[in-house]
Amino acid sequence: MNKITRLTVLGSTGSIGKSTLDVVARHPEKYRIVALTAQQQDGLLFEQCQRFQPRYAVLLDEAAGERLSRRIAAAGLDVEVLCGAAELERVSTLPEVDAVMAAIVGAAGMPPTLAAAQAGKKILLANKETLVLAGHLFMEAVHRSGSVLLPIDSEHNAIFQALPRGYSGDMKQGGVSKILLTASGGPFRNTPLEQLQQVTPEQACAHPNWSMGRKISVDSASMMNKGLEVIEAHWLFNASADDIQVVVHPQSVIHSMVQYVDGSVLAQLGNPDMRTPIAYALAYPERIDAGVAALDLFQIARLDFAAPDFTRFPCLALAYHALRAGGTTPALLNAANEEAVAAFLERRISFLDIPRLIEAVLNKITRVEVHTLQDVLAADAAARDAAREWIAK
């Protein structure tokens, strides 16, 4: 890799963004940051601008953008501060940008990620909602533009590594019989069901293995995160719902597996650290140091597996339903879940209300086929309105 890869990092102040910059900092001869973006964490974004000196810094919040502009000017940094959602698309499609790390959490990350695909950029995809909401449109844009798509989720990155090199999306031609998507089971894997009603946001955010943001931590606790990953795997690997099996694996050492028709199962193992899949995607098809300690199998000693409990984790069942229903149903599912999780974190609804709210929204709003991005955005807005009505009751 003699050529320097020029990067835009969407969501640089989040956990994935920070891990990306950690890997980049280890290889200054290979990577150059062109743009960094955040929602409103102007303090941290300023520190990142000082260290990586990007050409652009984007904030969605105008007040935060004004504060950052003043600090940038006072420090004498040659960084242009931009504000607003449209600027996210701008820095994702700049001619001088080679690759885009799509790490904005939630539906807000979809438009700039889709724009990057349409512009033919190499996309390091950590924003699963792009595929959940608009999988057909996004994959169509990737194929039409010749964009390179590399998954960042540890599970999908593991599947990508375990599939045949040059996998075309045809499971039969590749000799693949099933995709085995591992899940830790989160903090409530063994919690008595009667205690789940009293779960607090602090308990839901205390993941036993991974360090993640609050929204993703709650999704992991409800296993909605795994449900969204099932939908994501469908689009990434052209696999049906029946071809994707969730396997609860509490140690989070095996990140996912691919089962082949000859009886073989290939697995990707490693310590639970997002810098591993990030480094793999950044350097693909080569490998670089990620700063992650080697896996000590003797210390791990054992690996456990179990089938998921759909009674304990109804959100996972709802996600499988949404995938099979197709159309705008996954967008409805995602929007309802985002509203439900936000309300739970604000202590306005209980943990068990999350799947109840989602199911109510899916039952209330009729699915339609997705032909344009507007179909997705309309479904997203309708689901949010319905979810807020449910919360307000």
C-alpha positions in Angstrom: 0.0 0.0 0.0 2.2 2.9 -1.2 -0.8 5.1 -2.1 -2.2 7.2 0.7 -5.9 6.6 1.3 -7.8 9.8 1.9 -10.7 9.4 4.4 -13.9 11.1 5.5 -15.1 9.8 8.9 -18.8 10.2 9.4 -19.4 10.2 13.1 -15.8 10.7 14.3 -16.8 11.3 17.9 -18.6 8.1 18.4 -17.1 4.8 19.4 -16.5 3.5 15.9 -15.2 6.9 14.8 -12.7 7.1 17.7 -11.5 3.5 17.0 -11.1 4.4 13.3 -8.9 7.4 14.2 -6.9 5.2 16.6 -6.0 2.8 13.8 -5.3 5.7 11.4 -2.9 7.3 13.9 -0.9 4.1 13.9 -0.3 4.3 10.2 0.2 8.0 9.3 2.1 6.9 6.1 -1.0 5.2 4.8 -4.0 7.4 5.7 -4.9 11.1 5.5 -8.1 12.5 7.1 -10.0 14.9 4.8 -13.1 15.4 6.8 -14.4 14.6 10.3 -18.1 15.0 11.3 -20.2 14.9 14.5 -23.6 15.7 15.8 -22.7 18.3 18.5 -19.6 17.2 20.4 -17.6 20.2 19.3 -15.0 19.8 22.2 -13.9 16.4 21.1 -14.1 17.3 17.4 -11.8 20.2 18.1 -9.3 17.9 19.7 -9.5 15.5 16.7 -9.0 18.5 14.4 -5.9 19.5 16.3 -4.5 16.0 16.0 -5.5 15.0 12.4 -5.8 18.5 10.8 -8.6 17.6 8.3 -9.6 20.0 5.6 -13.2 20.0 6.8 -15.1 19.5 10.1 -18.9 19.2 10.0 -21.3 19.6 12.8 -25.1 19.1 12.6 -25.8 21.4 15.5 -25.4 25.1 14.5 -24.5 26.3 18.0 -21.8 23.7 18.3 -20.6 24.6 14.8 -20.2 28.3 15.9 -18.3 27.2 19.0 -16.0 25.0 16.9 -15.4 27.8 14.4 -14.2 30.2 17.2 -11.9 27.5 18.6 -10.5 26.6 15.2 -9.8 30.3 14.4 -8.2 30.9 17.8 -5.9 27.9 17.3 -4.9 29.0 13.9 -5.9 25.7 12.3 -6.5 25.4 8.5 -9.9 23.6 8.9 -13.1 24.8 7.3 -16.1 24.3 9.6 -19.4 23.3 8.0 -22.9 22.9 9.5 -26.0 20.9 8.5 -27.0 17.6 7.1 -26.3 18.6 3.4 -22.7 19.1 4.3 -22.4 15.5 5.4 -23.2 14.5 1.8 -20.8 17.0 0.5 -17.8 15.7 2.4 -18.8 12.1 1.5 -18.6 12.8 -2.2 -15.6 15.1 -2.5 -13.4 14.2 -5.5 -10.3 14.0 -3.2 -11.9 11.5 -0.9 -11.1 7.8 -1.5 -13.0 6.1 1.3 -15.8 7.0 3.7 -16.2 5.5 7.2 -20.0 5.5 7.6 -20.3 5.5 11.4 -23.2 7.8 12.2 -25.7 5.9 14.3 -29.3 5.6 13.2 -31.3 6.8 10.2 -29.3 10.1 10.1 -26.4 8.2 8.6 -28.3 6.9 5.6 -28.3 10.0 3.2 -24.5 10.7 3.3 -23.8 6.9 3.0 -26.1 6.5 0.0 -24.5 9.6 -1.5 -21.0 8.1 -1.1 -22.2 4.9 -2.8 -23.6 6.9 -5.7 -20.3 8.7 -6.0 -18.4 5.4 -6.2 -16.5 5.7 -3.0 -15.0 2.9 -1.0 -17.4 2.6 1.9 -16.6 1.2 5.3 -20.1 0.5 6.5 -20.8 0.7 10.2 -24.2 2.3 9.8 -26.5 -0.7 9.5 -29.5 1.5 9.2 -28.5 2.3 5.6 -29.2 -1.3 4.6 -32.1 -1.8 7.0 -34.0 1.2 5.6 -32.9 1.3 2.0 -31.1 -2.0 1.3 -32.4 -2.3 -2.3 -31.6 1.3 -3.2 -28.2 1.2 -1.5 -27.0 -2.0 -3.1 -28.3 -0.9 -6.5 -26.2 2.3 -6.1 -23.1 0.3 -5.1 -23.4 -2.0 -8.1 -24.1 0.8 -10.5 -21.2 3.1 -9.4 -18.7 0.3 -8.9 -18.3 1.4 -5.2 -16.4 -1.0 -2.9 -18.4 -2.0 0.1 -16.7 -3.4 3.2 -18.7 -4.2 6.4 -17.5 -2.9 9.7 -19.8 -4.7 12.1 -17.7 -7.4 13.7 -20.2 -10.1 12.6 -20.5 -9.0 9.0 -16.8 -8.4 8.8 -16.2 -11.9 10.1 -18.6 -13.4 7.5 -16.9 -11.4 4.7 -13.6 -12.9 5.8 -15.0 -16.4 6.0 -16.7 -16.3 2.6 -14.9 -17.4 -0.6 -12.6 -14.6 -1.9 -14.5 -12.9 -4.7 -17.9 -14.1 -3.4 -20.5 -13.0 -6.0 -23.6 -13.1 -3.9 -24.6 -16.6 -5.1 -24.6 -18.9 -2.1 -25.0 -22.0 -4.2 -22.2 -21.1 -6.5 -20.0 -20.4 -3.5 -20.9 -23.6 -1.9 -22.4 -21.8 1.1 -25.2 -23.5 2.9 -25.8 -21.0 5.9 -24.6 -17.9 7.5 -24.2 -18.2 11.3 -24.5 -14.8 13.0 -23.2 -14.8 16.5 -24.7 -12.8 19.4 -23.4 -12.3 22.9 -26.9 -12.3 24.3 -26.2 -9.0 26.0 -26.5 -8.3 29.7 -29.9 -10.0 30.2 -29.2 -13.3 28.6 -29.8 -15.1 32.0 -31.9 -12.5 33.8 -35.2 -14.0 35.1 -38.0 -12.8 32.7 -40.0 -11.3 35.6 -37.1 -8.9 36.4 -36.9 -7.4 32.9 -39.8 -5.0 33.6 -37.7 -3.2 36.1 -34.5 -2.9 34.0 -32.9 0.5 34.1 -31.1 2.3 31.3 -27.8 1.9 33.2 -28.3 -1.9 33.4 -29.2 -2.1 29.7 -26.1 -0.1 28.7 -23.7 -2.3 30.7 -22.7 -4.7 27.9 -20.5 -7.6 29.3 -18.1 -7.7 26.3 -18.2 -4.6 24.1 -17.8 -0.9 24.7 -20.5 0.8 22.6 -22.7 3.9 22.6 -25.9 4.0 24.6 -28.4 3.4 21.8 -26.5 0.4 20.4 -26.0 -1.0 23.9 -29.8 -1.0 24.5 -30.3 -2.6 21.1 -27.8 -5.3 22.1 -29.7 -5.8 25.4 -33.0 -6.3 23.5 -31.3 -8.2 20.6 -32.8 -5.7 18.2 -29.2 -5.0 17.2 -28.9 -8.6 16.1 -32.2 -8.4 14.3 -31.0 -5.4 12.3 -27.8 -7.3 11.6 -29.9 -10.2 10.2 -31.5 -7.7 7.7 -28.1 -6.2 7.0 -26.6 -9.7 6.3 -29.5 -10.3 3.9 -28.5 -7.4 1.7 -24.7 -7.7 2.1 -24.5 -11.4 1.2 -27.8 -12.0 -0.7 -29.0 -14.5 1.9 -32.6 -15.2 2.7 -34.0 -15.0 6.3 -34.0 -18.8 6.4 -30.3 -18.8 5.4 -29.3 -16.7 8.3 -29.1 -18.3 11.8 -28.4 -16.4 15.0 -26.2 -18.3 17.4 -25.9 -17.0 21.0 -22.2 -17.1 21.9 -21.6 -15.3 25.2 -17.8 -15.1 25.0 -17.9 -12.9 21.8 -14.7 -14.6 20.6 -16.1 -16.1 17.4 -17.5 -13.1 15.6 -19.5 -15.1 13.1 -19.3 -18.2 10.9 -20.0 -19.5 7.4 -21.3 -23.1 6.9 -20.5 -24.8 3.6 -22.3 -27.6 1.8 -19.3 -30.0 2.4 -19.9 -29.8 6.1 -17.1 -27.3 6.8 -17.7 -24.3 9.0 -15.3 -21.4 8.8 -15.1 -19.0 11.7 -13.3 -15.7 12.4 -12.0 -15.3 15.9 -10.5 -12.5 17.9 -10.7 -10.4 21.0 -13.8 -8.2 21.1 -12.3 -4.9 19.8 -13.8 -3.0 16.9 -10.3 -1.9 15.8 -9.8 -5.4 14.3 -12.6 -5.2 11.6 -11.9 -1.5 11.1 -8.2 -2.2 10.3 -9.2 -5.1 8.1 -11.5 -2.9 6.0 -9.1 0.1 5.9 -6.2 -2.1 4.5 -8.2 -4.6 2.5 -7.0 -6.9 0.9 -3.9 -6.5 3.1 -3.7 -6.5 6.8 -2.2 -4.0 9.2 -1.6 -3.7 12.9 -4.8 -2.6 14.7 -3.3 -2.2 18.2 -5.4 -5.3 19.4 -3.8 -7.9 21.6 -3.6 -11.4 20.1 -6.3 -13.9 21.2 -5.1 -16.2 24.0 -7.1 -19.4 23.5 -5.7 -21.0 26.6 -7.1 -18.1 28.6 -10.5 -18.3 26.9 -10.5 -22.1 27.6 -14.1 -22.7 26.5 -16.6 -21.5 23.9 -20.4 -21.8 24.5 -23.3 -21.7 22.1 -27.1 -21.6 22.4 -30.1 -21.0 20.3 -31.8 -17.5 20.8 -34.8 -17.4 23.0 -37.5 -15.5 21.0 -39.7 -15.2 24.1 -37.0 -13.4 26.0 -36.0 -11.4 22.9 -39.1 -10.5 20.9 -37.3 -7.8 19.1 -35.3 -10.4 17.2 -38.5 -12.1 16.1 -39.9 -8.8 15.0 -36.8 -8.2 12.8 -37.1 -11.6 11.1 -40.7 -10.7 10.5 -39.7 -7.3 9.0 -37.2 -9.0 6.7 -39.7 -11.5 5.4 -42.3 -8.8 4.9 -40.0 -6.6 2.9 -40.9 -3.3 1.4 -40.9 -0.5 3.9 -41.4 -2.8 6.9 -37.7 -2.8 7.9 -37.8 1.0 7.8 -40.9 1.0 10.0 -39.2 -1.4 12.4 -36.0 0.7 12.6 -37.8 4.1 13.2 -40.1 2.6 15.8 -37.1 1.1 17.6 -35.1 4.4 17.5 -38.1 6.2 19.1 -38.6 3.4 21.7 -35.0 3.3 22.7 -34.8 7.1 23.1 -37.9 7.0 25.3 -36.5 4.2 27.4 -33.2 6.0 27.9 -35.3 9.0 29.0 -37.2 6.7 31.4 -40.5 7.4 29.7 -41.2 3.8 28.9 -40.0 0.4 30.3 -37.5 -1.9 28.7 -40.3 -4.4 27.9 -42.3 -1.6 26.2 -39.7 -1.4 23.5 -41.0 -4.5 21.5 -44.6 -3.7 22.4 -44.3 -0.2 20.8 -42.5 -1.6 17.7 -45.2 -4.3 17.2 -48.0 -1.7 17.6 -46.4 0.5 14.9 -45.9 -2.4 12.5 -49.6 -3.4 13.0 -50.8 0.2 12.5 -48.9 1.2 9.3 -49.3 -0.6 6.0 -46.1 -1.6 4.2 -45.5 -0.4 0.6 -42.9 -1.3 -1.9 -39.7 0.7 -2.0 -39.1 2.4 -5.3 -37.4 5.7 -4.2 -35.7 7.1 -1.2 -38.9 9.2 -0.6 -40.8 5.9 0.1 -38.3 5.1 2.8 -38.3 8.6 4.3 -42.1 8.7 4.3 -42.3 5.3 6.1 -39.7 6.5 8.6 -41.6 9.7 9.4 -45.0 7.8 9.7 -43.5 5.2 12.1 -41.9 8.0 14.3 -45.3 9.8 14.5 -47.1 6.6 15.4 -44.4 5.7 18.0 -44.6 9.1 19.6 -48.4 8.8 19.9 -48.0 5.4 21.6 -45.4 6.8 24.0 -47.6 9.8 24.9 -50.6 7.6 25.8 
